[in-house]
Amino acid sequence: MWIEGRKLGKDYVRCDVANNTLYKDRYLISGIGNIIDLQEKKVLYDGSAKLVRCSNDSIIFYTNDIFKGKYYAF
């Protein structure tokens, strides 16, 4: 399987940093918070955040960013 992980010549999806999580045998959540749909072969989320929990149809992330602040996202 091949999923493009570069935009404008820069890496934006990384699966080689920290632990990755496979959710519902379909979604790969990288250690930095990227979400990849393995069936559709699409990047669903390319931002960075810390995975907190997966529950039903939700994935909860925590972000602590100098510019965006601290917050939880679903």
PyMOL Python script that loads the backbone (N, CA, C, O; Angstrom):
from pymol import cmd

cmd.read_pdbstr("""\
ATOM      1  N   MET A   1       0.844  -1.175   0.000  1.00  0.00           N
ATOM      2  CA  MET A   1       0.000   0.000   0.000  1.00  0.00           C
ATOM      3  C   MET A   1       0.885   1.233   0.000  1.00  0.00           C
ATOM      4  O   MET A   1       1.933   1.256   0.646  1.00  0.00           O
ATOM      5  N   TRP A   2       0.461   2.256  -0.725  1.00  0.00           N
ATOM      6  CA  TRP A   2       1.227   3.491  -0.813  1.00  0.00           C
ATOM      7  C   TRP A   2       0.321   4.674  -0.511  1.00  0.00           C
ATOM      8  O   TRP A   2      -0.733   4.832  -1.127  1.00  0.00           O
ATOM      9  N   ILE A   3       0.735   5.506   0.440  1.00  0.00           N
ATOM     10  CA  ILE A   3       0.027   6.744   0.769  1.00  0.00           C
ATOM     11  C   ILE A   3       1.049   7.865   0.710  1.00  0.00           C
ATOM     12  O   ILE A   3       2.093   7.792   1.358  1.00  0.00           O
ATOM     13  N   GLU A   4       0.760   8.881  -0.049  1.00  0.00           N
ATOM     14  CA  GLU A   4       1.684  10.004  -0.204  1.00  0.00           C
ATOM     15  C   GLU A   4       1.760  10.766   1.112  1.00  0.00           C
ATOM     16  O   GLU A   4       0.740  11.193   1.654  1.00  0.00           O
ATOM     17  N   GLY A   5       2.958  10.929   1.611  1.00  0.00           N
ATOM     18  CA  GLY A   5       3.164  11.620   2.883  1.00  0.00           C
ATOM     19  C   GLY A   5       3.974  12.889   2.752  1.00  0.00           C
ATOM     20  O   GLY A   5       4.575  13.354   3.720  1.00  0.00           O
ATOM     21  N   ARG A   6       3.991  13.450   1.557  1.00  0.00           N
ATOM     22  CA  ARG A   6       4.749  14.685   1.329  1.00  0.00           C
ATOM     23  C   ARG A   6       3.859  15.735   0.665  1.00  0.00           C
ATOM     24  O   ARG A   6       3.035  15.421  -0.194  1.00  0.00           O
ATOM     25  N   LYS A   7       4.045  16.973   1.078  1.00  0.00           N
ATOM     26  CA  LYS A   7       3.379  18.120   0.468  1.00  0.00           C
ATOM     27  C   LYS A   7       4.419  19.193   0.247  1.00  0.00           C
ATOM     28  O   LYS A   7       5.178  19.525   1.157  1.00  0.00           O
ATOM     29  N   LEU A   8       4.460  19.728  -0.931  1.00  0.00           N
ATOM     30  CA  LEU A   8       5.395  20.812  -1.254  1.00  0.00           C
ATOM     31  C   LEU A   8       6.827  20.458  -0.884  1.00  0.00           C
ATOM     32  O   LEU A   8       7.590  21.316  -0.441  1.00  0.00           O
ATOM     33  N   GLY A   9       7.193  19.176  -1.071  1.00  0.00           N
ATOM     34  CA  GLY A   9       8.554  18.739  -0.816  1.00  0.00           C
ATOM     35  C   GLY A   9       8.900  18.467   0.630  1.00  0.00           C
ATOM     36  O   GLY A   9      10.056  18.182   0.939  1.00  0.00           O
ATOM     37  N   LYS A  10       7.916  18.547   1.536  1.00  0.00           N
ATOM     38  CA  LYS A  10       8.177  18.328   2.966  1.00  0.00           C
ATOM     39  C   LYS A  10       7.324  17.171   3.482  1.00  0.00           C
ATOM     40  O   LYS A  10       6.207  16.949   3.014  1.00  0.00           O
ATOM     41  N   ASP A  11       7.875  16.429   4.465  1.00  0.00           N
ATOM     42  CA  ASP A  11       7.105  15.368   5.115  1.00  0.00           C
ATOM     43  C   ASP A  11       5.998  15.987   5.954  1.00  0.00           C
ATOM     44  O   ASP A  11       6.248  16.903   6.739  1.00  0.00           O
ATOM     45  N   TYR A  12       4.774  15.490   5.793  1.00  0.00           N
ATOM     46  CA  TYR A  12       3.700  15.950   6.652  1.00  0.00           C
ATOM     47  C   TYR A  12       3.009  14.789   7.355  1.00  0.00           C
ATOM     48  O   TYR A  12       2.205  15.010   8.261  1.00  0.00           O
ATOM     49  N   VAL A  13       3.302  13.575   6.959  1.00  0.00           N
ATOM     50  CA  VAL A  13       2.796  12.389   7.640  1.00  0.00           C
ATOM     51  C   VAL A  13       4.002  11.566   8.050  1.00  0.00           C
ATOM     52  O   VAL A  13       4.837  11.209   7.218  1.00  0.00           O
ATOM     53  N   ARG A  14       4.089  11.266   9.351  1.00  0.00           N
ATOM     54  CA  ARG A  14       5.229  10.508   9.856  1.00  0.00           C
ATOM     55  C   ARG A  14       4.718   9.347  10.689  1.00  0.00           C
ATOM     56  O   ARG A  14       3.884   9.528  11.576  1.00  0.00           O
ATOM     57  N   CYS A  15       5.216   8.166  10.405  1.00  0.00           N
ATOM     58  CA  CYS A  15       4.864   6.978  11.189  1.00  0.00           C
ATOM     59  C   CYS A  15       6.086   6.367  11.854  1.00  0.00           C
ATOM     60  O   CYS A  15       6.021   5.264  12.397  1.00  0.00           O
ATOM     61  N   ASP A  16       7.194   7.086  11.809  1.00  0.00           N
ATOM     62  CA  ASP A  16       8.429   6.574  12.380  1.00  0.00           C
ATOM     63  C   ASP A  16       8.782   7.235  13.708  1.00  0.00           C
ATOM     64  O   ASP A  16       9.870   7.012  14.239  1.00  0.00           O
ATOM     65  N   VAL A  17       7.870   8.049  14.252  1.00  0.00           N
ATOM     66  CA  VAL A  17       8.104   8.745  15.504  1.00  0.00           C
ATOM     67  C   VAL A  17       7.111   8.224  16.534  1.00  0.00           C
ATOM     68  O   VAL A  17       5.903   8.262  16.298  1.00  0.00           O
ATOM     69  N   ALA A  18       7.599   7.738  17.672  1.00  0.00           N
ATOM     70  CA  ALA A  18       6.782   7.225  18.779  1.00  0.00           C
ATOM     71  C   ALA A  18       5.966   6.004  18.350  1.00  0.00           C
ATOM     72  O   ALA A  18       6.255   5.391  17.322  1.00  0.00           O
ATOM     73  N   ASN A  19       4.956   5.654  19.130  1.00  0.00           N
ATOM     74  CA  ASN A  19       4.141   4.464  18.869  1.00  0.00           C
ATOM     75  C   ASN A  19       2.945   4.790  17.994  1.00  0.00           C
ATOM     76  O   ASN A  19       2.319   5.838  18.149  1.00  0.00           O
ATOM     77  N   ASN A  20       2.632   3.893  17.079  1.00  0.00           N
ATOM     78  CA  ASN A  20       1.461   4.032  16.222  1.00  0.00           C
ATOM     79  C   ASN A  20       0.339   3.170  16.773  1.00  0.00           C
ATOM     80  O   ASN A  20       0.594   2.172  17.447  1.00  0.00           O
ATOM     81  N   THR A  21      -0.915   3.551  16.486  1.00  0.00           N
ATOM     82  CA  THR A  21      -2.083   2.811  16.959  1.00  0.00           C
ATOM     83  C   THR A  21      -2.953   2.448  15.764  1.00  0.00           C
ATOM     84  O   THR A  21      -3.236   3.291  14.912  1.00  0.00           O
ATOM     85  N   LEU A  22      -3.373   1.194  15.708  1.00  0.00           N
ATOM     86  CA  LEU A  22      -4.317   0.749  14.689  1.00  0.00           C
ATOM     87  C   LEU A  22      -5.691   0.702  15.345  1.00  0.00           C
ATOM     88  O   LEU A  22      -5.888  -0.016  16.326  1.00  0.00           O
ATOM     89  N   TYR A  23      -6.642   1.463  14.809  1.00  0.00           N
ATOM     90  CA  TYR A  23      -7.979   1.559  15.406  1.00  0.00           C
ATOM     91  C   TYR A  23      -9.006   0.954  14.465  1.00  0.00           C
ATOM     92  O   TYR A  23      -9.063   1.307  13.287  1.00  0.00           O
ATOM     93  N   LYS A  24      -9.810   0.048  14.981  1.00  0.00           N
ATOM     94  CA  LYS A  24     -10.875  -0.630  14.243  1.00  0.00           C
ATOM     95  C   LYS A  24     -10.349  -1.331  12.985  1.00  0.00           C
ATOM     96  O   LYS A  24     -11.068  -1.443  11.992  1.00  0.00           O
ATOM     97  N   ASP A  25      -9.108  -1.799  13.026  1.00  0.00           N
ATOM     98  CA  ASP A  25      -8.488  -2.491  11.891  1.00  0.00           C
ATOM     99  C   ASP A  25      -8.592  -1.691  10.596  1.00  0.00           C
ATOM    100  O   ASP A  25      -8.582  -2.262   9.505  1.00  0.00           O
ATOM    101  N   ARG A  26      -8.690  -0.381  10.717  1.00  0.00           N
ATOM    102  CA  ARG A  26      -8.829   0.454   9.530  1.00  0.00           C
ATOM    103  C   ARG A  26      -8.017   1.740   9.592  1.00  0.00           C
ATOM    104  O   ARG A  26      -7.454   2.160   8.581  1.00  0.00           O
ATOM    105  N   TYR A  27      -7.946   2.363  10.744  1.00  0.00           N
ATOM    106  CA  TYR A  27      -7.325   3.673  10.876  1.00  0.00           C
ATOM    107  C   TYR A  27      -5.977   3.555  11.578  1.00  0.00           C
ATOM    108  O   TYR A  27      -5.884   3.007  12.677  1.00  0.00           O
ATOM    109  N   LEU A  28      -4.944   4.069  10.939  1.00  0.00           N
ATOM    110  CA  LEU A  28      -3.629   4.113  11.544  1.00  0.00           C
ATOM    111  C   LEU A  28      -3.436   5.504  12.120  1.00  0.00           C
ATOM    112  O   LEU A  28      -3.504   6.500  11.399  1.00  0.00           O
ATOM    113  N   ILE A  29      -3.194   5.570  13.426  1.00  0.00           N
ATOM    114  CA  ILE A  29      -2.946   6.837  14.109  1.00  0.00           C
ATOM    115  C   ILE A  29      -1.464   6.858  14.445  1.00  0.00           C
ATOM    116  O   ILE A  29      -0.990   6.062  15.256  1.00  0.00           O
ATOM    117  N   SER A  30      -0.748   7.758  13.826  1.00  0.00           N
ATOM    118  CA  SER A  30       0.701   7.802  14.031  1.00  0.00           C
ATOM    119  C   SER A  30       1.022   8.365  15.409  1.00  0.00           C
ATOM    120  O   SER A  30       0.161   8.939  16.076  1.00  0.00           O
ATOM    121  N   GLY A  31       2.261   8.194  15.822  1.00  0.00           N
ATOM    122  CA  GLY A  31       2.707   8.674  17.122  1.00  0.00           C
ATOM    123  C   GLY A  31       2.643  10.185  17.270  1.00  0.00           C
ATOM    124  O   GLY A  31       2.646  10.699  18.389  1.00  0.00           O
ATOM    125  N   ILE A  32       2.584  10.901  16.152  1.00  0.00           N
ATOM    126  CA  ILE A  32       2.478  12.366  16.235  1.00  0.00           C
ATOM    127  C   ILE A  32       1.065  12.861  15.948  1.00  0.00           C
ATOM    128  O   ILE A  32       0.829  14.069  15.928  1.00  0.00           O
ATOM    129  N   GLY A  33       0.113  11.938  15.723  1.00  0.00           N
ATOM    130  CA  GLY A  33      -1.284  12.336  15.586  1.00  0.00           C
ATOM    131  C   GLY A  33      -1.868  12.308  14.190  1.00  0.00           C
ATOM    132  O   GLY A  33      -3.033  12.668  14.024  1.00  0.00           O
ATOM    133  N   ASN A  34      -1.129  11.905  13.190  1.00  0.00           N
ATOM    134  CA  ASN A  34      -1.704  11.786  11.846  1.00  0.00           C
ATOM    135  C   ASN A  34      -2.680  10.619  11.828  1.00  0.00           C
ATOM    136  O   ASN A  34      -2.451   9.610  12.495  1.00  0.00           O
ATOM    137  N   ILE A  35      -3.774  10.748  11.066  1.00  0.00           N
ATOM    138  CA  ILE A  35      -4.738   9.656  10.923  1.00  0.00           C
ATOM    139  C   ILE A  35      -4.810   9.277   9.452  1.00  0.00           C
ATOM    140  O   ILE A  35      -5.040  10.117   8.582  1.00  0.00           O
ATOM    141  N   ILE A  36      -4.608   7.989   9.199  1.00  0.00           N
ATOM    142  CA  ILE A  36      -4.630   7.479   7.829  1.00  0.00           C
ATOM    143  C   ILE A  36      -5.699   6.398   7.734  1.00  0.00           C
ATOM    144  O   ILE A  36      -5.702   5.453   8.524  1.00  0.00           O
ATOM    145  N   ASP A  37      -6.605   6.534   6.769  1.00  0.00           N
ATOM    146  CA  ASP A  37      -7.605   5.517   6.490  1.00  0.00           C
ATOM    147  C   ASP A  37      -6.941   4.494   5.577  1.00  0.00           C
ATOM    148  O   ASP A  37      -6.670   4.781   4.411  1.00  0.00           O
ATOM    149  N   LEU A  38      -6.682   3.308   6.102  1.00  0.00           N
ATOM    150  CA  LEU A  38      -5.952   2.301   5.346  1.00  0.00           C
ATOM    151  C   LEU A  38      -6.785   1.666   4.246  1.00  0.00           C
ATOM    152  O   LEU A  38      -6.232   1.187   3.256  1.00  0.00           O
ATOM    153  N   GLN A  39      -8.108   1.652   4.400  1.00  0.00           N
ATOM    154  CA  GLN A  39      -8.958   1.084   3.351  1.00  0.00           C
ATOM    155  C   GLN A  39      -9.080   2.034   2.170  1.00  0.00           C
ATOM    156  O   GLN A  39      -8.968   1.609   1.021  1.00  0.00           O
ATOM    157  N   GLU A  40      -9.306   3.301   2.437  1.00  0.00           N
ATOM    158  CA  GLU A  40      -9.461   4.305   1.381  1.00  0.00           C
ATOM    159  C   GLU A  40      -8.124   4.850   0.893  1.00  0.00           C
ATOM    160  O   GLU A  40      -8.058   5.516  -0.140  1.00  0.00           O
ATOM    161  N   LYS A  41      -7.050   4.563   1.645  1.00  0.00           N
ATOM    162  CA  LYS A  41      -5.705   5.046   1.332  1.00  0.00           C
ATOM    163  C   LYS A  41      -5.673   6.568   1.254  1.00  0.00           C
ATOM    164  O   LYS A  41      -5.164   7.154   0.298  1.00  0.00           O
ATOM    165  N   LYS A  42      -6.243   7.197   2.307  1.00  0.00           N
ATOM    166  CA  LYS A  42      -6.290   8.653   2.375  1.00  0.00           C
ATOM    167  C   LYS A  42      -5.811   9.125   3.734  1.00  0.00           C
ATOM    168  O   LYS A  42      -6.009   8.458   4.749  1.00  0.00           O
ATOM    169  N   VAL A  43      -5.179  10.283   3.732  1.00  0.00           N
ATOM    170  CA  VAL A  43      -4.808  10.930   4.984  1.00  0.00           C
ATOM    171  C   VAL A  43      -6.018  11.727   5.445  1.00  0.00           C
ATOM    172  O   VAL A  43      -6.478  12.628   4.743  1.00  0.00           O
ATOM    173  N   LEU A  44      -6.539  11.393   6.635  1.00  0.00           N
ATOM    174  CA  LEU A  44      -7.718  12.081   7.156  1.00  0.00           C
ATOM    175  C   LEU A  44      -7.343  13.292   8.001  1.00  0.00           C
ATOM    176  O   LEU A  44      -8.076  14.280   8.049  1.00  0.00           O
ATOM    177  N   TYR A  45      -6.191  13.203   8.669  1.00  0.00           N
ATOM    178  CA  TYR A  45      -5.749  14.309   9.518  1.00  0.00           C
ATOM    179  C   TYR A  45      -4.233  14.354   9.468  1.00  0.00           C
ATOM    180  O   TYR A  45      -3.573  13.352   9.742  1.00  0.00           O
ATOM    181  N   ASP A  46      -3.676  15.504   9.121  1.00  0.00           N
ATOM    182  CA  ASP A  46      -2.227  15.600   9.005  1.00  0.00           C
ATOM    183  C   ASP A  46      -1.612  16.535  10.034  1.00  0.00           C
ATOM    184  O   ASP A  46      -0.432  16.874   9.934  1.00  0.00           O
ATOM    185  N   GLY A  47      -2.394  16.957  11.022  1.00  0.00           N
ATOM    186  CA  GLY A  47      -1.858  17.792  12.087  1.00  0.00           C
ATOM    187  C   GLY A  47      -1.120  16.953  13.109  1.00  0.00           C
ATOM    188  O   GLY A  47      -1.055  15.730  12.989  1.00  0.00           O
ATOM    189  N   SER A  48      -0.569  17.603  14.102  1.00  0.00           N
ATOM    190  CA  SER A  48       0.126  16.862  15.142  1.00  0.00           C
ATOM    191  C   SER A  48      -0.560  17.097  16.481  1.00  0.00           C
ATOM    192  O   SER A  48      -0.932  18.221  16.817  1.00  0.00           O
ATOM    193  N   ALA A  49      -0.721  16.021  17.235  1.00  0.00           N
ATOM    194  CA  ALA A  49      -1.352  16.058  18.545  1.00  0.00           C
ATOM    195  C   ALA A  49      -1.062  14.738  19.243  1.00  0.00           C
ATOM    196  O   ALA A  49      -0.567  13.797  18.623  1.00  0.00           O
ATOM    197  N   LYS A  50      -1.367  14.672  20.521  1.00  0.00           N
ATOM    198  CA  LYS A  50      -1.141  13.453  21.294  1.00  0.00           C
ATOM    199  C   LYS A  50      -2.460  12.691  21.425  1.00  0.00           C
ATOM    200  O   LYS A  50      -3.468  13.248  21.859  1.00  0.00           O
ATOM    201  N   LEU A  51      -2.439  11.424  21.049  1.00  0.00           N
ATOM    202  CA  LEU A  51      -3.630  10.585  21.168  1.00  0.00           C
ATOM    203  C   LEU A  51      -3.956  10.380  22.642  1.00  0.00           C
ATOM    204  O   LEU A  51      -3.092   9.992  23.428  1.00  0.00           O
ATOM    205  N   VAL A  52      -5.214  10.643  23.014  1.00  0.00           N
ATOM    206  CA  VAL A  52      -5.666  10.440  24.383  1.00  0.00           C
ATOM    207  C   VAL A  52      -6.479   9.155  24.473  1.00  0.00           C
ATOM    208  O   VAL A  52      -6.238   8.304  25.330  1.00  0.00           O
ATOM    209  N   ARG A  53      -7.464   9.033  23.554  1.00  0.00           N
ATOM    210  CA  ARG A  53      -8.356   7.884  23.628  1.00  0.00           C
ATOM    211  C   ARG A  53      -9.117   7.699  22.321  1.00  0.00           C
ATOM    212  O   ARG A  53      -9.419   8.661  21.615  1.00  0.00           O
ATOM    213  N   CYS A  54      -9.419   6.442  22.018  1.00  0.00           N
ATOM    214  CA  CYS A  54     -10.302   6.094  20.913  1.00  0.00           C
ATOM    215  C   CYS A  54     -11.568   5.527  21.527  1.00  0.00           C
ATOM    216  O   CYS A  54     -11.497   4.634  22.371  1.00  0.00           O
ATOM    217  N   SER A  55     -12.722   6.029  21.120  1.00  0.00           N
ATOM    218  CA  SER A  55     -13.984   5.594  21.698  1.00  0.00           C
ATOM    219  C   SER A  55     -15.078   5.633  20.637  1.00  0.00           C
ATOM    220  O   SER A  55     -15.394   6.697  20.103  1.00  0.00           O
ATOM    221  N   ASN A  56     -15.653   4.477  20.335  1.00  0.00           N
ATOM    222  CA  ASN A  56     -16.690   4.369  19.308  1.00  0.00           C
ATOM    223  C   ASN A  56     -16.218   4.994  17.999  1.00  0.00           C
ATOM    224  O   ASN A  56     -15.256   4.511  17.401  1.00  0.00           O
ATOM    225  N   ASP A  57     -16.873   6.055  17.546  1.00  0.00           N
ATOM    226  CA  ASP A  57     -16.499   6.710  16.297  1.00  0.00           C
ATOM    227  C   ASP A  57     -15.664   7.966  16.510  1.00  0.00           C
ATOM    228  O   ASP A  57     -15.507   8.768  15.589  1.00  0.00           O
ATOM    229  N   SER A  58     -15.125   8.146  17.718  1.00  0.00           N
ATOM    230  CA  SER A  58     -14.354   9.349  18.021  1.00  0.00           C
ATOM    231  C   SER A  58     -12.914   9.014  18.389  1.00  0.00           C
ATOM    232  O   SER A  58     -12.626   7.981  18.995  1.00  0.00           O
ATOM    233  N   ILE A  59     -12.039   9.904  18.011  1.00  0.00           N
ATOM    234  CA  ILE A  59     -10.646   9.836  18.414  1.00  0.00           C
ATOM    235  C   ILE A  59     -10.360  11.151  19.122  1.00  0.00           C
ATOM    236  O   ILE A  59     -10.587  12.219  18.554  1.00  0.00           O
ATOM    237  N   ILE A  60      -9.869  11.089  20.349  1.00  0.00           N
ATOM    238  CA  ILE A  60      -9.647  12.281  21.153  1.00  0.00           C
ATOM    239  C   ILE A  60      -8.150  12.574  21.219  1.00  0.00           C
ATOM    240  O   ILE A  60      -7.347  11.706  21.561  1.00  0.00           O
ATOM    241  N   PHE A  61      -7.791  13.817  20.884  1.00  0.00           N
ATOM    242  CA  PHE A  61      -6.407  14.266  20.897  1.00  0.00           C
ATOM    243  C   PHE A  61      -6.246  15.416  21.889  1.00  0.00           C
ATOM    244  O   PHE A  61      -7.190  16.151  22.177  1.00  0.00           O
ATOM    245  N   TYR A  62      -5.028  15.547  22.399  1.00  0.00           N
ATOM    246  CA  TYR A  62      -4.664  16.698  23.225  1.00  0.00           C
ATOM    247  C   TYR A  62      -3.557  17.449  22.500  1.00  0.00           C
ATOM    248  O   TYR A  62      -2.586  16.844  22.043  1.00  0.00           O
ATOM    249  N   THR A  63      -3.699  18.750  22.395  1.00  0.00           N
ATOM    250  CA  THR A  63      -2.696  19.598  21.761  1.00  0.00           C
ATOM    251  C   THR A  63      -2.215  20.645  22.756  1.00  0.00           C
ATOM    252  O   THR A  63      -3.006  21.281  23.452  1.00  0.00           O
ATOM    253  N   ASN A  64      -0.912  20.805  22.803  1.00  0.00           N
ATOM    254  CA  ASN A  64      -0.307  21.858  23.609  1.00  0.00           C
ATOM    255  C   ASN A  64       0.648  22.590  22.680  1.00  0.00           C
ATOM    256  O   ASN A  64       1.811  22.211  22.545  1.00  0.00           O
ATOM    257  N   ASP A  65       0.150  23.635  22.044  1.00  0.00           N
ATOM    258  CA  ASP A  65       0.882  24.354  21.009  1.00  0.00           C
ATOM    259  C   ASP A  65       1.140  25.784  21.456  1.00  0.00           C
ATOM    260  O   ASP A  65       0.258  26.436  22.016  1.00  0.00           O
ATOM    261  N   ILE A  66       2.336  26.262  21.210  1.00  0.00           N
ATOM    262  CA  ILE A  66       2.693  27.621  21.619  1.00  0.00           C
ATOM    263  C   ILE A  66       1.812  28.676  20.947  1.00  0.00           C
ATOM    264  O   ILE A  66       1.547  29.725  21.534  1.00  0.00           O
ATOM    265  N   PHE A  67       1.359  28.406  19.729  1.00  0.00           N
ATOM    266  CA  PHE A  67       0.547  29.376  19.004  1.00  0.00           C
ATOM    267  C   PHE A  67      -0.952  29.136  19.174  1.00  0.00           C
ATOM    268  O   PHE A  67      -1.724  30.089  19.279  1.00  0.00           O
ATOM    269  N   LYS A  68      -1.368  27.865  19.202  1.00  0.00           N
ATOM    270  CA  LYS A  68      -2.795  27.526  19.304  1.00  0.00           C
ATOM    271  C   LYS A  68      -3.275  27.359  20.737  1.00  0.00           C
ATOM    272  O   LYS A  68      -4.476  27.442  20.997  1.00  0.00           O
ATOM    273  N   GLY A  69      -2.365  27.125  21.663  1.00  0.00           N
ATOM    274  CA  GLY A  69      -2.721  26.929  23.064  1.00  0.00           C
ATOM    275  C   GLY A  69      -2.923  25.462  23.392  1.00  0.00           C
ATOM    276  O   GLY A  69      -2.558  24.578  22.617  1.00  0.00           O
ATOM    277  N   LYS A  70      -3.522  25.214  24.577  1.00  0.00           N
ATOM    278  CA  LYS A  70      -3.780  23.857  25.042  1.00  0.00           C
ATOM    279  C   LYS A  70      -5.259  23.551  24.863  1.00  0.00           C
ATOM    280  O   LYS A  70      -6.115  24.337  25.269  1.00  0.00           O
ATOM    281  N   TYR A  71      -5.563  22.389  24.247  1.00  0.00           N
ATOM    282  CA  TYR A  71      -6.968  22.025  24.058  1.00  0.00           C
ATOM    283  C   TYR A  71      -7.097  20.560  23.664  1.00  0.00           C
ATOM    284  O   TYR A  71      -6.145  19.924  23.210  1.00  0.00           O
ATOM    285  N   TYR A  72      -8.312  20.050  23.854  1.00  0.00           N
ATOM    286  CA  TYR A  72      -8.662  18.691  23.409  1.00  0.00           C
ATOM    287  C   TYR A  72      -9.473  18.808  22.125  1.00  0.00           C
ATOM    288  O   TYR A  72     -10.248  19.750  21.959  1.00  0.00           O
ATOM    289  N   ALA A  73      -9.295  17.859  21.225  1.00  0.00           N
ATOM    290  CA  ALA A  73     -10.034  17.853  19.963  1.00  0.00           C
ATOM    291  C   ALA A  73     -10.578  16.448  19.707  1.00  0.00           C
ATOM    292  O   ALA A  73      -9.972  15.453  20.106  1.00  0.00           O
ATOM    293  N   PHE A  74     -11.727  16.383  19.038  1.00  0.00           N
ATOM    294  CA  PHE A  74     -12.367  15.102  18.730  1.00  0.00           C
ATOM    295  C   PHE A  74     -12.360  14.882  17.247  1.00  0.00           C
ATOM    296  O   PHE A  74     -12.853  13.858  16.773  1.00  0.00           O
TER     297      PHE A  74
END
""", "prot")
cmd.dss("prot")
cmd.show_as("cartoon", "prot")
cmd.util.cbc("prot")
cmd.orient("prot")
